[in-house]
Amino acid sequence: MPDTLLDRINRAEKRGLIKEAQQFIQCRTLRNEIAHEYMPENILVIFKQV
């Protein structure tokens, strides 16, 4: 079974390719919130997070 993106991010951190896996994971989570947000009242909250 292929690795998940989270597996690859964590492996990149262990190999020293990226500094903090958690930061990449947070960016990915925020990207998903932006891409899938359909409630206009939440847009300002997401904008402030970005």
HURA-V781527 format. One record per residue. N is the residue number from 1. RES is the residue in one small letter. OMEGA is omega as a letter, one per 30 degrees, with the letter a starting at -180 (NA if undefined). D_FIRST is the distance of its C-alpha to the first C-alpha in Angstrom with 2 decimals. Layout:
BEGIN
n=N res=RES omega=OMEGA d_first=D_FIRST
n=N res=RES omega=OMEGA d_first=D_FIRST
END
This chain:
BEGIN
n=1 res=m omega=a d_first=0.00
n=2 res=p omega=l d_first=3.83
n=3 res=d omega=l d_first=6.61
n=4 res=t omega=l d_first=9.11
n=5 res=l omega=l d_first=12.57
n=6 res=l omega=l d_first=14.02
n=7 res=d omega=a d_first=11.95
n=8 res=r omega=l d_first=13.19
n=9 res=i omega=l d_first=16.62
n=10 res=n omega=l d_first=16.95
n=11 res=r omega=l d_first=16.08
n=12 res=a omega=l d_first=18.62
n=13 res=e omega=a d_first=21.15
n=14 res=k omega=l d_first=20.79
n=15 res=r omega=l d_first=21.38
n=16 res=g omega=l d_first=24.34
n=17 res=l omega=l d_first=23.28
n=18 res=i omega=a d_first=24.06
n=19 res=k omega=a d_first=26.60
n=20 res=e omega=l d_first=25.25
n=21 res=a omega=a d_first=21.74
n=22 res=q omega=l d_first=23.47
n=23 res=q omega=l d_first=25.57
n=24 res=f omega=a d_first=22.69
n=25 res=i omega=l d_first=21.15
n=26 res=q omega=l d_first=24.64
n=27 res=c omega=l d_first=25.01
n=28 res=r omega=l d_first=21.83
n=29 res=t omega=l d_first=23.09
n=30 res=l omega=l d_first=26.49
n=31 res=r omega=l d_first=25.24
n=32 res=n omega=l d_first=23.58
n=33 res=e omega=l d_first=26.88
n=34 res=i omega=a d_first=28.83
n=35 res=a omega=a d_first=26.80
n=36 res=h omega=a d_first=26.95
n=37 res=e omega=a d_first=30.42
n=38 res=y omega=a d_first=32.87
n=39 res=m omega=a d_first=35.63
n=40 res=p omega=a d_first=38.22
n=41 res=e omega=l d_first=39.59
n=42 res=n omega=a d_first=36.36
n=43 res=i omega=a d_first=36.35
n=44 res=l omega=l d_first=38.92
n=45 res=v omega=l d_first=36.92
n=46 res=i omega=l d_first=33.83
n=47 res=f omega=l d_first=36.16
n=48 res=k omega=l d_first=37.57
n=49 res=q omega=a d_first=34.14
n=50 res=v omega=NA d_first=33.42
END
